[in-house]
Every structure is written in C-alpha cells, then in structure tokens.
Amino acid sequence: MTETPEVDRRFATTLARGLAVLRAFRPSDDGLGNAEIAERTGLPKSTVSRLTFTLQSLGYLTQRRRDRYRPGPALLALGNMAASSISFVELSGGPMQRLADETGTLSLMLVRDHGKLLIVKTWRPRDMASLWLEVGHRLPLGGTSSGHAMLAALPEDGLAEVVDEDPRLTPERAAEIRRTAYAQLVTQGFVVAPPEDYYTPNIAAVAKPFHAHDLSEPVIFTCGAMPADLSQDRIRTEVGPKLAATVQGLERMMGQGSAIAMRG
C-alpha cells in the first residue's frame, strides 16, 4: 500500500504547516492574529507564531497592525506567476465573462483544495447583482454542482483521497455521486446537483469539469445564482448548455479533449 504523504519520510512537515498558515486566510478577513490562525489550522499557537514571523520575514505575510497579519507582496507575486504559467487561465477570461454577461450568473473557476473546492477566479455579470462568493471561498464537494462535477472527473486515486479528507463523504456516497454526475456529463454535458442535496438553499448552480494539460487534476467551471434567478428549468435549457459550449470552446482553443473523455 502507498503511504500517505504525512507518513512518507520525504514529507516536509514544517513546509506543510507554513502552507497551512497561508491557506488559513480568506478574502473577507481584515487581518488575522496568531490565535485565529491557530484555531483555523489546528496548529499550536507557539508554532503559528514562529511560522508567521518567518513568513513575514520572507514577504509572504505583512503586518498592518500589531499582531494582525495579511497576505504579503511575495504571495501576490507567486500567485500571479502561477496564473501566468498556466495557459488556460488567461484564455478562459473572455469566454467566461461573456457567459456571465449573457446568463446573468456569477461564473467561477474552482480547484480541489484537499476535501473542498477553492474558488480561484470569478467573473461577475456587468451591471447586474450577483452572488457574494469571492476568490478564496471554499465549497463542499457533497451538495454542490461543482463538487459533484469534480467527483465525476477525478481519477480513482483522487477520489479515494477526497473520501479520506471529507468526513461527510462515505465511499458509498462518493461513488453514487460520481456515477450520477458522470452520467449527466455523458448525456447532457454538464452537472446539476439535486436541489434537495444542496448544502445551502441560497445558491443554484451548474458545473462542468475542464482538464488542462498544465495540471494533474481537472478544474471546474461553474455558473451560479440565487434559485429565484436560476431555476432548474433555466439551468437545463439555457445556462447549462451555454456553460458546456463555453468549456468545449476552451478545450478546442487548447487543442485537447474533455475531462470525461480523458477519464474514460
């Protein structure tokens, strides 16, 4: 059996803890203290204090007030460099913004972050109100269209990892979601979680995976809005097909096949 990363002797625990500190920050935070970071990461406060001092010294964190940290300029540079080096990120901007404008939905790009999905890009419809979700917000895999699309597109080893990291997903439940979502992708080209399974009643959404050559796992493109603005009928007859066509267009621009075809 393959060892989990945490027990592999090559695993750098200090580095992992430092990255956990960086991942603790959310867009809505007005700075975080060591105690708050310790609570979010589960690390001892003394460990957090050493890590925040080191990260601040290297420019990955900055202090605007005493003992209140925010992401620093080195982290911004690192994120921009990563986005620039992954070719589809810039290419997706125009098509996804047009999709947001045409459908009046908040369009998103999400990646897997352990047992959740992390929003990494948003496109808001111009001159219209939209959902409040921001870059850095995390969504559960179970009970979201985005999460169900990810479960459908993940390779088998990725699926097992997700189940290990999300206590709400049993192997049986994850396999059931995977089968249903995969069937949706094959028959209609997009994934819609059943409304009765939504983790919150305030968001309706449709999702489609995209598997870039640059990455080892699929990313998820999603359109979402309040249920009053995005009915199930509108998802299936308008927004879902437009999302599927947009992602397929991006696949053609990149000269590659779909995430589901790759999995199959």
C-alpha positions in Angstrom: 0.0 0.0 0.0 1.2 3.5 -0.8 2.0 5.6 2.2 0.0 8.8 2.8 2.2 11.9 2.3 2.2 12.8 6.0 4.0 9.5 6.9 6.3 9.4 3.9 9.8 10.3 5.1 10.1 12.7 2.1 7.2 14.8 3.5 8.4 18.2 4.9 6.1 18.8 7.8 7.4 22.3 8.5 6.7 23.4 4.9 3.2 21.8 5.1 2.5 23.8 8.3 3.7 27.0 6.7 1.4 26.5 3.7 -1.5 25.7 6.1 -1.0 29.1 7.6 -1.2 30.8 4.2 -4.3 28.8 3.3 -6.0 30.0 6.5 -6.6 33.4 5.1 -9.9 34.4 3.5 -10.7 37.4 1.3 -13.1 38.8 3.9 -10.5 38.8 6.7 -9.3 42.2 8.0 -6.1 40.6 9.1 -5.6 37.5 11.3 -3.9 37.2 14.7 -1.8 34.1 15.7 -4.7 32.9 17.9 -7.1 33.0 15.0 -4.7 31.2 12.6 -4.0 28.6 15.3 -7.8 28.0 15.6 -8.2 27.7 11.8 -5.2 25.4 11.2 -5.3 23.3 14.4 -1.6 24.1 15.0 -0.3 25.2 18.4 -0.1 28.9 18.9 3.6 28.8 19.6 4.2 27.0 16.2 2.0 29.5 14.5 4.0 32.4 16.0 7.3 31.0 14.6 5.7 30.4 11.2 4.1 33.9 10.9 7.3 35.5 11.9 9.2 33.6 9.2 6.6 34.2 6.5 6.5 37.9 7.3 10.3 38.0 7.1 10.2 36.4 3.6 7.4 38.8 2.4 4.6 36.2 2.3 2.8 37.9 5.1 2.6 41.5 6.1 1.5 43.4 9.2 -0.7 46.4 9.0 -1.4 46.5 12.7 0.4 44.8 15.6 -0.1 41.1 15.6 -2.5 41.2 12.7 -1.3 39.5 9.5 -2.4 39.7 5.9 -1.1 38.1 2.7 2.1 39.9 1.6 3.6 41.0 -1.7 5.7 37.9 -2.2 2.5 35.8 -2.1 0.8 38.1 -4.6 3.8 37.7 -6.9 3.8 33.9 -6.5 0.1 33.7 -7.3 0.4 35.9 -10.4 3.4 33.9 -11.6 1.4 30.7 -11.2 -1.6 32.1 -13.1 0.6 33.3 -15.9 2.3 30.0 -16.3 -1.0 28.1 -16.6 -2.0 28.9 -20.1 -5.8 28.3 -20.0 -6.3 30.7 -17.1 -5.9 33.9 -19.2 -7.6 32.3 -22.2 -10.7 31.5 -20.2 -11.3 35.1 -19.1 -13.0 36.4 -22.2 -15.4 33.4 -22.8 -16.3 33.2 -19.1 -17.0 36.9 -18.8 -19.3 36.7 -21.9 -21.0 33.7 -20.3 -21.6 35.7 -17.1 -23.0 38.6 -19.0 -25.2 36.5 -21.3 -26.7 34.4 -18.4 -26.6 37.0 -15.6 -24.9 34.5 -13.4 -21.7 34.5 -11.3 -19.2 32.4 -13.3 -16.4 30.6 -11.4 -13.3 28.6 -11.7 -12.6 26.2 -8.9 -9.8 23.8 -8.0 -9.7 21.0 -5.4 -8.2 22.0 -2.1 -8.0 18.8 -0.1 -11.6 17.8 0.7 -13.1 21.0 -0.6 -13.3 23.2 -3.7 -11.5 26.5 -3.7 -12.7 29.4 -5.9 -9.7 30.8 -7.8 -11.4 33.1 -10.4 -14.7 34.8 -10.6 -16.5 36.7 -13.4 -19.4 38.8 -12.4 -22.1 39.9 -14.9 -21.8 43.5 -15.8 -24.4 45.9 -14.4 -26.2 43.2 -12.5 -26.2 42.0 -8.9 -24.7 38.5 -8.4 -23.8 36.1 -5.7 -21.5 37.2 -2.9 -19.0 34.3 -3.4 -15.4 35.5 -3.7 -12.0 34.2 -4.7 -10.7 32.1 -1.7 -14.1 30.9 -0.7 -14.3 27.1 -0.2 -17.3 24.9 -1.2 -18.0 21.3 -0.1 -17.8 18.5 -2.6 -21.0 17.0 -1.5 -24.2 19.0 -2.1 -22.8 21.3 -4.8 -22.9 21.0 -8.6 -19.2 22.0 -8.6 -18.3 19.3 -6.2 -20.4 16.6 -8.0 -18.6 17.6 -11.3 -15.2 17.2 -9.6 -16.2 13.8 -8.2 -17.2 12.7 -11.7 -13.9 13.8 -13.3 -11.3 12.9 -10.7 -9.1 9.8 -11.3 -9.7 6.9 -8.9 -6.8 7.7 -6.6 -8.0 11.3 -6.3 -11.5 10.1 -5.4 -10.1 7.9 -2.6 -8.1 10.9 -1.3 -11.3 13.1 -1.2 -13.2 10.5 0.8 -10.4 10.3 3.3 -10.4 14.1 3.8 -14.1 14.8 3.9 -15.8 13.0 6.9 -19.2 13.8 5.3 -18.5 11.7 2.3 -18.6 7.9 2.7 -17.1 5.8 0.0 -20.6 4.7 -1.0 -22.0 8.2 -1.1 -19.0 9.5 -3.2 -19.3 6.5 -5.6 -23.1 7.2 -6.0 -22.5 10.9 -6.7 -19.7 10.0 -9.1 -21.9 7.6 -11.1 -24.8 10.1 -11.3 -22.7 13.1 -12.2 -20.7 11.1 -14.8 -24.0 10.1 -16.5 -25.1 13.7 -16.6 -21.9 14.7 -18.3 -22.2 12.0 -20.9 -25.9 12.7 -21.7 -26.2 16.5 -21.3 -22.6 17.8 -21.0 -23.0 19.4 -17.5 -23.7 18.5 -13.9 -26.5 19.7 -11.7 -26.7 18.6 -8.1 -30.3 17.7 -7.0 -31.8 20.8 -5.2 -32.7 18.6 -2.2 -29.0 17.8 -1.8 -27.8 21.5 -1.9 -25.6 22.3 1.1 -27.4 25.7 1.1 -30.8 26.7 -0.3 -29.5 30.1 -1.4 -27.4 29.0 -4.4 -28.4 27.2 -7.6 -25.6 26.2 -9.9 -24.5 24.1 -12.9 -20.9 22.9 -13.4 -18.6 21.3 -16.0 -15.0 20.0 -15.5 -12.1 21.0 -17.6 -8.8 19.0 -17.7 -5.9 21.2 -18.7 -2.6 19.7 -19.9 -0.9 22.1 -17.3 -2.5 20.3 -14.3 -2.8 16.8 -13.0 -6.4 17.2 -11.9 -9.4 18.8 -13.5 -10.6 22.3 -12.7 -14.3 23.1 -12.5 -16.2 25.9 -14.3 -19.5 26.9 -12.8 -22.4 29.3 -13.2 -24.4 30.1 -10.1 -27.2 32.5 -8.9 -30.0 32.7 -6.5 -32.6 30.0 -7.1 -35.2 32.7 -7.9 -32.9 33.8 -10.8 -31.7 30.4 -11.9 -34.5 27.9 -11.9 -33.8 24.2 -12.7 -35.6 24.6 -16.0 -33.4 27.5 -16.9 -30.3 25.6 -15.9 -31.1 22.7 -18.1 -32.4 24.6 -21.2 -30.2 27.7 -21.2 -27.4 28.1 -18.8 -26.1 24.5 -18.7 -25.8 24.2 -22.5 -24.1 27.6 -22.7 -21.6 26.6 -20.0 -20.9 23.3 -21.8 -20.4 25.1 -25.1 -18.1 27.6 -23.4 -15.9 25.0 -21.8 -15.8 22.9 -25.1 -14.7 26.1 -26.9 -11.9 26.4 -24.4 -10.9 22.8 -25.0 -10.8 23.4 -28.7 -8.6 26.5 -28.2 -6.2 24.4 -26.1 -6.3 21.6 -28.6 -7.4 18.9 -26.2 -10.3 16.6 -25.3 -12.8 16.8 -22.5 -12.1 15.8 -18.9 -14.6 13.0 -19.1 -13.1 11.6 -22.3 -9.7 11.6 -20.7 -11.1 9.8 -17.6 -12.9 7.2 -19.9 
